[in-house]
Amino acid sequence: MEKQTSYVKRSQRDYSMSLKLQIVSDIEKGFISVTDTRKKYGIQSRSTIVQWLRKFGNFDWENQTSIKMTKTPEQKIMELEAQVKLLEKQKAFLERQAFVADKKAILFDMMIDLAEKEYHIDIRKNSVPEQLPALKKKNNKQ
């Protein structure tokens, strides 16, 4: 019995600058580890990610301190473009969810109307519910 692995060896790839910056940002913020990043994106070597961290990150590897490195305008633009793409995807997803929720609400209203008409019962409450006895006593004392 041989173990089958799902790992597929990749040849050398060119990764986009926005992907590199997003990965570096996520690792520095603690959202994901280097190992998990390798698995998620199919990056062959850990050293590739470490190289990106050294090149684009905010950590001074010689002095082992965190510094705020100034980014070139091109890096800032790439980073902002990556954020815009991510926000656009999130917006589209939320719009789809809102659309589905609206359709469900309409469907449920139709079902309640049909049930009320068919069975001649009031399902929706038209009056204010009665107060609890403890609240009535409290309100009467005032």
C-alpha positions in Angstrom: 0.0 0.0 0.0 1.5 3.3 -1.1 0.3 6.6 0.2 -1.1 8.9 -2.4 -0.3 12.6 -1.9 -2.2 15.5 -3.3 0.9 17.6 -3.6 1.7 18.5 -7.2 5.1 19.8 -7.9 5.0 23.0 -9.8 7.6 24.5 -12.1 8.8 28.0 -11.5 6.0 30.5 -11.6 5.7 34.2 -11.7 3.5 35.6 -9.0 1.8 38.9 -9.4 3.0 41.8 -7.3 -0.4 42.3 -5.8 -0.5 38.6 -4.7 3.0 38.9 -3.1 2.0 42.1 -1.3 -1.3 40.5 -0.1 0.6 37.4 1.2 3.2 39.6 3.0 0.4 41.7 4.5 -1.6 38.7 5.7 1.5 37.0 7.2 2.6 40.2 9.0 -0.9 40.8 10.4 -1.0 37.2 11.7 -3.9 36.1 9.5 -2.0 33.1 8.1 1.3 31.3 8.6 4.0 30.8 6.1 3.3 27.0 5.9 -0.4 27.6 5.4 0.3 30.2 2.7 2.5 27.6 0.9 -0.3 25.1 1.0 -3.0 27.5 0.0 -1.3 29.0 -3.0 0.8 26.0 -4.0 4.1 27.8 -3.5 6.9 25.2 -3.6 9.5 26.7 -1.3 9.2 28.4 2.1 12.3 30.5 1.2 10.2 32.1 -1.6 7.8 33.6 0.9 10.6 34.5 3.3 12.3 36.4 0.4 9.1 38.3 -0.2 8.8 39.1 3.5 12.4 40.5 3.5 11.8 42.4 0.3 8.3 43.9 0.8 7.7 43.5 4.6 8.0 45.8 7.5 10.6 43.8 9.5 14.3 44.7 9.7 15.9 41.3 9.3 19.4 42.5 10.2 18.4 44.1 13.5 15.4 41.9 14.1 13.1 44.9 14.7 9.9 46.0 13.1 10.3 49.2 11.1 8.0 51.0 8.8 9.7 50.9 5.4 8.6 53.5 2.9 7.0 52.0 -0.1 7.5 53.2 -3.6 4.5 54.7 -5.3 4.3 51.6 -7.6 4.1 49.4 -4.5 1.4 51.5 -2.9 -0.6 51.5 -6.1 -0.3 47.7 -6.4 -1.3 47.3 -2.8 -4.3 49.5 -3.2 -5.4 47.8 -6.4 -5.3 44.4 -4.6 -7.4 45.9 -1.8 -9.9 47.3 -4.4 -10.2 43.9 -6.1 -10.8 42.2 -2.8 -13.4 44.7 -1.7 -15.2 44.4 -5.1 -15.4 40.6 -4.7 -16.7 41.1 -1.1 -19.3 43.6 -2.4 -20.5 41.3 -5.1 -20.8 38.4 -2.7 -22.8 40.5 -0.2 -25.0 41.9 -3.0 -25.8 38.3 -4.0 -26.6 37.4 -0.4 -28.9 40.4 0.0 -30.7 39.5 -3.3 -31.3 36.0 -2.1 -32.5 37.2 1.3 -35.0 39.6 -0.3 -36.3 36.8 -2.5 -36.7 34.5 0.5 -38.6 37.2 2.4 -41.0 37.7 -0.5 -41.5 33.9 -0.7 -42.1 33.5 3.0 -44.7 36.4 2.9 -46.5 34.7 0.0 -46.5 31.4 1.9 -48.0 33.1 5.0 -50.7 34.8 2.9 -51.6 31.6 1.3 -51.7 29.7 4.6 -53.9 32.5 6.1 -56.3 32.4 3.1 -56.4 28.6 2.9 -56.8 27.7 6.6 -58.7 30.9 7.7 -56.3 31.7 10.6 -54.3 34.8 11.5 -50.7 33.9 11.5 -49.3 37.4 11.6 -49.8 39.2 14.9 -51.8 42.5 14.4 -51.9 43.5 18.1 -49.2 44.4 20.7 -48.5 41.3 22.9 -49.6 41.6 26.5 -47.1 42.6 29.1 -45.7 40.2 31.6 -47.4 40.3 35.0 -44.2 41.6 36.7 -44.0 44.5 34.2 -47.7 45.4 34.8 -47.2 45.6 38.6 -44.1 47.7 38.1 -45.9 50.1 35.7 -48.9 50.4 38.1 -46.7 51.4 41.0 -45.4 54.4 39.2 
